[in-house]
């Protein structure tokens, strides 16, 4: 099975799980929310969605291991590993805010070769394979052509349980607010990345992230013609806990804006 076929089958699986999540959202009871840590929410929907993804993806590619947010399967594959966020935007979901997604990526050794981000409520499936381009519901997509930060809309995420770098972050945020069309916070890093890929945002930055938050969206940005890095341009933005994604044209401006205030890397 080639990558394109694997991606199409992954899309089918992700859409099916997304339908489950949307159905549960209609009658979700907030009293069923659990706390993994301070402001770190999880529900039976996250857990069940992850189980469904793991079972189907294991059947699709038996030799692959898993990196999963909820720990359904932590078996590591020698060559391939699925990276799964079953419900990116759990806080939005539990509060009835219709901005959440399913994110799945496939890594071959240390490289992401396939990514799918499914926006459940709008029925928008973003996906990409290495060297195969990026798509939204089977239509090719590309990043915005904006040339400068002054013509750009930027996305970010706010810290919600580790606040040691909050002041630095707020200074960075202020820098972007003064140089762009504005800054938005949707509450789903996977969607932020997908929206950069399709040109709704010109850039996105956030710290304290995990591999499952960014792996699926990062390859979609790259295959749509964008650029992805860490705050200080380190290569490991998948496991490096921080990410900058852009249309490419504004990437250096974004890095420079962050560097004005961000003095303490996470690793």
FENFENQUI-V93632 format. One record per helix or strand of 3 or more residues. SS is the DSSP state (a for helix, b for strand). FROM is the first residue (numbers start at 1). LEN is the number of residues. If there is no record, write none. Layout:
SS&FROM&LEN  SS&FROM&LEN
//
This chain:
a&3&23  a&30&3  b&34&4  b&40&3  a&44&17  b&65&4  b&80&9  a&90&5  b&101&8  b&111&9  b&124&6  b&133&4  a&149&3  b&153&4  a&166&12  b&182&3  a&189&9  b&203&5  a&211&13  b&227&3  b&242&5  a&251&9
//
